[in-house]
Amino acid sequence: MRLTAQLEVPIYNDGYPDMYNKIHPGFIGVSQTVRLPYNIWGTLTVGHFSSERYGVDMKISHRFIRDNRFGIEGRVGYTGAAYWDRFTCHFGTQKKMTWSVGGYFYWPQYNVETTMKLEQYLLGEKGVRIDIIRHFRYASIGFYAMKAQGAKSNGGFRFQIALPPYKYRRRGYIPRFTPSRNMGLAYNAGNEQYYYKNYRSSPGDNIMQSNSFNPYFIKSELLNF
């Protein structure tokens, strides 16, 4: 079980409301990951997420035993709107259901992962999304495309990088302050500002972290070390 607590310290405000100038919490949540029979992994998270959402999120994934290059995954969330004004949380009582289901294929020779999902977003629109991601030791870079009912097609690129330095030495009981190992960005090439909205349940909920336990990726890194 993991407890996540994040504190956001604003440095520069590029036109956002005044409440974003104040120090306030970010992610706050408790998550539990379990391994179920038939090589099924599940994670349940409760707390305050990104995109100013709070609620419950559950993820399930399964990598096929006969061919680990293929797998299926699903996700469902039940969340409401919530935002922080300093350390006071204002939240709404209306909840919305979001979900995602799909499959993926991993190409070990080039560490390329392709996923295709059917999803329902925060406004209730349903759509399809395709991601093609190339994983490196300290970065994951790729492209995405999506199309939902009642919305124009959208897409762009996304990347996740680990900030240097990459190795640390422990000195007794002195705490270590380290930069993020998963600094991410998604570029919205279609300039869509209304549809396709979703959330992340924790800072580690990203493409680089989810691939870190991939046996093919681990093997390739050991061979190139």
Secondary structure, DSSP 4 states (H G I P E B T S, - for coil): -EEEEEEE-----SS--GGGGS-EEEEEEEEEEEEETTTEEEEEEEEE-STTEEEEEEEEEEE-SS-TTEEEEEEEEEEEEEEEETTEEEEEEEEEEEEEEEEEEEETTTTEEEEEEEEE-TTS-EEEEEEEEEE-SSEEEEEEEEEETTS--EEEEEEEEPPSP------TT-------S-EEEEEETT---SSS----SSTT-SHHHHHTT-HHHHHHHHHT-
